[in-house]
Amino acid sequence: MREPDDLELVERARSGDLESFAELVRRYERRVGSVLTRLLDDARDVEEALQDTFVQAWRHLDRFRGESAIFTWLYRIAVNEALMRIRRKRVPTTEFDEVAERSLSLSSPEPDPEESIADEHLRSFLTAKLKELPFDYRAPLILRDVEGFSNQEVADILGVSLAAAKSRIHRARMQIRTELEAWERERGS
């Protein structure tokens, strides 16, 4: 027996089939959680936002029109959940947690000890600078360069035009590049 695709699961869930919705949660919980981890500082906020994302998805399943992939729709809900938490706190973020650092890992499987130290410094620098970006730049950059979404998918997830998504990604990259160039000059690289 073949495994049902996402749209079949959505249709079954709309009919009240909780197990079909649970399967959607199983399929996307880790990926959605990964994005939330990169967007939010506090592990409790990540967990709450993850739960709220799927609660909102269940409550508003009738609003999913199938014009985009289900994960795009879920990511959009998750980004909105993260944004609401950030706005409530209004506290600047300063560091990535361990999960995000592992995802941004630049080291090779068998690193040279000197390269390892240099990679760790670079990774720490980049994660700190990424966290310093305003949410409007950080979210699109993470979705595009860390999660690997296309520009159109980033636009869909964030609910902005393709031009706006491209512009935010570009501005975020330029800001990180400027910081990286200054850092490299200071280090004498």
C-alpha positions as CSV (number, residue, x, y, z in Angstrom):
1,M,0.0,0.0,0.0
2,R,1.4,3.4,-1.0
3,E,1.9,6.2,1.5
4,P,-0.6,9.0,1.1
5,D,0.7,12.3,-0.2
6,D,0.4,15.6,1.7
7,L,-2.8,16.7,-0.1
8,E,-4.5,13.4,0.6
9,L,-3.6,13.7,4.3
10,V,-4.9,17.3,4.4
11,E,-8.2,16.2,2.8
12,R,-8.6,13.4,5.4
13,A,-7.7,15.7,8.2
14,R,-10.3,18.2,7.1
15,S,-12.8,15.4,7.4
16,G,-11.8,14.9,11.0
17,D,-9.2,12.2,10.6
18,L,-6.8,13.0,13.5
19,E,-4.3,10.3,12.5
20,S,-3.9,12.0,9.1
21,F,-3.1,15.3,10.7
22,A,-0.8,13.5,13.1
23,E,1.1,12.1,10.1
24,L,1.5,15.7,8.7
25,V,2.9,16.7,12.1
26,R,5.4,13.8,12.0
27,R,6.5,14.7,8.5
28,Y,7.1,18.3,9.2
29,E,7.7,18.8,12.9
30,R,11.5,18.5,12.7
31,R,11.9,20.9,9.7
32,V,9.5,23.5,11.2
33,G,11.3,23.2,14.5
34,S,14.6,23.7,12.9
35,V,13.5,27.0,11.4
36,L,12.0,28.2,14.7
37,T,15.3,27.3,16.5
38,R,17.1,29.7,14.1
39,L,14.6,32.4,14.6
40,L,14.0,32.3,18.3
41,D,16.5,32.4,21.2
42,D,14.7,30.6,23.9
43,A,14.1,26.9,23.7
44,R,10.8,27.3,25.5
45,D,9.7,29.8,22.9
46,V,10.7,27.4,20.2
47,E,8.7,24.6,21.7
48,E,5.7,26.8,22.3
49,A,5.9,28.2,18.8
50,L,6.2,24.7,17.3
51,Q,3.1,23.6,19.2
52,D,1.2,26.7,18.3
53,T,2.1,26.3,14.7
54,F,0.4,23.0,14.5
55,V,-2.5,24.1,16.6
56,Q,-3.1,27.0,14.2
57,A,-2.7,24.6,11.2
58,W,-5.3,22.3,12.6
59,R,-7.7,25.2,13.4
60,H,-7.3,26.7,10.0
61,L,-6.9,23.6,7.8
62,D,-9.9,24.8,5.8
63,R,-7.9,27.8,4.7
64,F,-5.2,25.7,3.1
65,R,-6.0,26.0,-0.6
66,G,-3.3,23.7,-2.0
67,E,-1.8,26.5,-4.1
68,S,1.6,25.9,-2.3
69,A,3.1,22.9,-0.7
70,I,1.9,22.1,2.8
71,F,5.4,22.7,4.3
72,T,5.4,26.2,2.8
73,W,2.0,26.9,4.5
74,L,3.3,25.5,7.8
75,Y,6.5,27.5,7.6
76,R,4.5,30.7,7.0
77,I,2.5,29.9,10.2
78,A,5.7,29.2,12.1
79,V,7.4,32.4,11.0
80,N,4.4,34.3,12.0
81,E,4.4,32.6,15.4
82,A,8.1,33.4,15.8
83,L,7.5,37.0,14.8
84,M,4.7,37.4,17.3
85,R,7.0,36.2,20.1
86,I,9.8,38.5,19.1
87,R,7.5,41.5,19.0
88,R,6.2,40.6,22.4
89,K,9.7,40.4,23.9
90,R,11.2,43.3,22.0
91,V,14.6,42.2,23.2
92,P,17.6,42.1,20.8
93,T,18.9,38.6,20.1
94,T,22.6,37.9,20.5
95,E,23.4,34.2,19.9
96,F,22.4,31.0,18.1
97,D,21.9,27.9,20.1
98,E,23.7,24.6,19.6
99,V,21.2,23.3,17.1
100,A,21.6,26.2,14.8
101,E,25.4,26.1,15.1
102,R,25.5,22.5,14.1
103,S,23.3,23.3,11.1
104,L,25.7,26.1,10.1
105,S,28.7,23.9,10.7
106,L,31.6,24.7,8.3
107,S,34.0,22.0,9.4
108,S,34.9,18.9,7.4
109,P,34.3,15.4,8.8
110,E,38.0,15.0,9.7
111,P,39.2,18.6,10.4
112,D,42.8,19.7,10.8
113,P,43.1,21.1,14.4
114,E,44.2,24.5,13.1
115,E,41.3,24.6,10.6
116,S,38.9,23.5,13.3
117,I,39.8,26.5,15.5
118,A,39.6,28.9,12.5
119,D,36.2,27.3,11.5
120,E,34.9,27.6,15.0
121,H,35.8,31.3,15.2
122,L,34.2,31.9,11.8
123,R,31.1,29.9,12.8
124,S,30.8,31.8,16.1
125,F,31.2,35.1,14.2
126,L,28.7,34.2,11.5
127,T,26.1,32.9,14.0
128,A,26.4,36.0,16.1
129,K,26.1,38.3,13.1
130,L,23.1,36.4,11.8
131,K,21.3,36.7,15.1
132,E,22.0,40.5,15.1
133,L,20.1,41.0,11.9
134,P,16.6,42.4,12.2
135,F,14.0,39.6,11.9
136,D,12.9,41.0,8.5
137,Y,16.3,40.1,7.1
138,R,17.2,37.2,9.3
139,A,14.1,35.1,8.5
140,P,14.5,35.3,4.7
141,L,18.2,34.7,4.9
142,I,17.8,31.6,7.1
143,L,15.0,30.2,4.9
144,R,17.0,30.8,1.7
145,D,20.6,30.1,2.6
146,V,20.3,27.7,5.6
147,E,17.0,25.9,4.8
148,G,17.6,26.0,1.0
149,F,14.2,27.3,-0.1
150,S,13.9,29.0,-3.4
151,N,13.3,32.8,-3.5
152,Q,9.6,32.2,-4.4
153,E,9.2,29.8,-1.5
154,V,10.7,32.3,0.9
155,A,8.3,34.9,-0.5
156,D,5.3,32.5,0.0
157,I,6.4,31.6,3.5
158,L,6.8,35.2,4.6
159,G,3.8,36.4,2.7
160,V,5.7,39.0,0.8
161,S,6.3,39.6,-2.9
162,L,9.1,37.8,-4.7
163,A,10.8,41.2,-5.2
164,A,10.6,41.9,-1.5
165,A,12.0,38.5,-0.6
166,K,14.9,38.9,-3.0
167,S,15.6,42.4,-1.7
168,R,15.6,41.2,2.0
169,I,17.9,38.3,1.2
170,H,20.3,40.5,-0.7
171,R,20.4,43.2,2.0
172,A,21.0,40.5,4.7
173,R,23.8,39.0,2.7
174,M,25.4,42.4,2.1
175,Q,25.2,43.2,5.8
176,I,26.8,39.9,6.7
177,R,29.4,40.3,4.0
178,T,30.4,43.8,5.2
179,E,30.7,42.5,8.8
180,L,32.8,39.5,7.6
181,E,35.1,41.7,5.5
182,A,35.7,44.0,8.5
183,W,36.3,40.9,10.8
184,E,38.8,39.4,8.3
185,R,40.7,42.8,8.1
186,E,40.9,42.9,11.9
187,R,42.2,39.3,12.0
188,G,44.8,40.1,9.3
189,S,43.5,37.3,7.0
